C-alpha cells in the first residue's frame, strides 16, 4: 500500500515463497537429513538448487578416500573416524584449535558419503520437480498445493495448513490476488530464513524494491541458545527514488 502511494501509476508484482513448505516436501519424500539440509540451504538460489538437484538425480560415485578412513566412513563409525583423524593430525603437528575439530571432520565425511549413497526414485524426484514448478496466483495456491500433495501421495501437515491460513489472512486485507503470486521455487538466498518470504518489484522488472520474510533461525546463528521468532524486510530506497525520478 505504501509503495503504491509512493509510486503512483506503477504496477507492482508481489512474489511469495515458503521455506517451511519446501522443507515439508523434502521430509515427506523421505530424504535423509543431509540431503534435506543441502537442498534447504540452496533454496532461493536457482544455480545452487539446480546443482543440488543434478547431484540428487545422478549422485557422484567416486570417492577420493582410501584405506582406514574409507572403511570407517563406510561403516559410519563417527567416533572411530574422529579418533583416527585426531591421531593423524597429532602426528602431523596440526592443532584442531585453529579450525574444525576431528569430530566435525568425521561427521562431514560420513554425511558426504551418505549423500552419495542416496538414490531417489523416479516418482519421488518427479514429485519434487513438480512442486518446484508450482507458480500460481495466491488465490489459487492452496488448491494447487492440495492437488500436488494428493497426486504425489504426500502429507504436508501443519506446513500446508499454516500456508492456507496465511493466504486467507493476506486476501482478507484487501490486497489484489492478481498482484500476488506464489512461486514454490522462490526463496531468499540467505540461510536464516525459515518460513514465508516475499519480494515486491515493478511488474516486469528484475530488481526487487522490497524483500523479506520470517527468519526464526537468525538469532541462533548469532549465538542465541534457542530459536527466537523474527520477521523483517529490506527496502531499496535508491531504486524507489530512481523510479520516482524517471516518472517525473
Steps between C-alpha positions, in 0.01 A plus 500: 500500500778743588690417182185563296477847653868573443494360145159599360430349162760225540368145482656301783560125505518310829659155516461269800694188588504274804813332637294293744290348221811412301655328801172319569505358146860383546408326826186343351708358214715321757826674415773447762601789722816580304311546174223699670760737642683542169182568302366734769824700489472522121137617507476849354811468283407354161859397408562331837164323493552379143845366591363322807216347301745385231709326767186347649397365159850364429698479825879511452635150548870567533659546838858608554511326837705187545640269767376518860316829444290352220411196712404711802286726281333200338419358845367837618733477800512870595680442829767274349547733204538804725765317705686398182493859370616637836791255501600601149482870586714446809762311299506782245532764772164657415282663763122467493462834678555693178221334302246222503529231766565134409139426597372768259719367218387143567133599505535689170683213327230253603227744396657539154517123461134471597408766243680301230314185599149646462302388197169685476230313308381642169155565650645686799733707283211582265290608799775731625537659157121527473483688829769746391308562176194635685462871417145630540297795624477501879124442476569168324805396704333297775299296249811443286698381802220271619478346152878455489502328840209272404650406162841430657353315798671734747382649828626855551327536838524830692719658230211495252239586763697806608555604138125481430415704809764758409372529143148566630630764740691677222195507273283620789712816510362595160818443301436409138576132448578581137804693622620222731645172373618195687813352345596173670862539387532856630709559809738752647862381449595555864541210741295645786156514333257239632146571377311740276723712278395774261626744242338807342613636165363704214307270268745369240800631695791281605608688814305487828388816675412323826586153625479312828318235698521285811841414642464304822853361447681834493567551869613140556757554224615804697537298821154480660443178696150442360304612192345845533226594251582789270360671192632791299568647160741716304407796280716616208436873536738588216303286254171650612638853466636421154152387392346816644748718315444313174125554529530877546 
